[in-house]
Amino acid sequence: MTSAGVRTIDGRTVPAVGTWAFEAGNSEIGFSVKHLVISRVRGAFREFEGEIRIAEDFAASVATARIAAASIDTGMAARDNDLRGADFLDAQQHPYLEFRSTGVTVTDRQWQVTGDLTIAGRTRPVELRVEFAGVAADPWGNVKAVFSARTRFDREDFGLTYNKAIEGGGVLIGSTVDVEIELQAKQIA
């Protein structure tokens, strides 16, 4: 069954077949990392694009994303410059972080999306827990789908190993990166 941007498969609501383009102005890709063992630094990427292609066979649907490494923003210019540098994202040599899904399964409103994430030239598998909030039409007749996603990975798996020991034990930067995505996508085909 299909209606206004959604369809039902086995009693579960999913977006209608078609292509859904990310709307960066209405979306956010945020992250957090432990700092000084006891605090967290939060940040976001301000420039990104991507799309979700919903297939007739929902399990064959594909999501892709391209994130500008230089758009990282933690609210501290000096730290952001370090993160863009060769010890971290190496934005000059690797201007984009990229994601391409390799599989999707649906259970109620929760999806498990597996895929390949590339950071600083290294590609590793990740799994996102995705919630589909639904669809809505804006006042101009555009159909939008809304998703929330979360994942966690070890930055050292991507070669981002820079760190410093701190007095009293521990290290300056945690290795676990928590990612939270709030995504609004517009149906374009």
Stockholm file with secondary structure:
# STOCKHOLM 1.0

chainA/1-189         MTSAGVRTIDGRTVPAVGTWAFEAGNSEIGFSVKHLVISRVRGAFREFEGEIRIAEDFAASVATARIAAASIDTGMAARDNDLRGADFLDAQQHPYLEFRSTGVTVTDRQWQVTGDLTIAGRTRPVELRVEFAGVAADPWGNVKAVFSARTRFDREDFGLTYNKAIEGGGVLIGSTVDVEIELQAKQIA
#=GR chainA/1-189 SS CEETTEEEETTEEEECSEEEEECGGGCEEEEEEEETTTEEEEEEECCEEEEEEECSSGGGCEEEEEEEGGGEECSCHHHHHHHHSTTTTCTTTCCEEEEEEEEEEEETTEEEEEEEEEETTEEEEEEEEEEEEEEEECTTSCEEEEEEEEEEEEGGGGTCCCCCBCTTSSBSEEEEEEEEEEEEEEECC
#=GC SS_cons         CEETTEEEETTEEEECSEEEEECGGGCEEEEEEEETTTEEEEEEECCEEEEEEECSSGGGCEEEEEEEGGGEECSCHHHHHHHHSTTTTCTTTCCEEEEEEEEEEEETTEEEEEEEEEETTEEEEEEEEEEEEEEEECTTSCEEEEEEEEEEEEGGGGTCCCCCBCTTSSBSEEEEEEEEEEEEEEECC
//
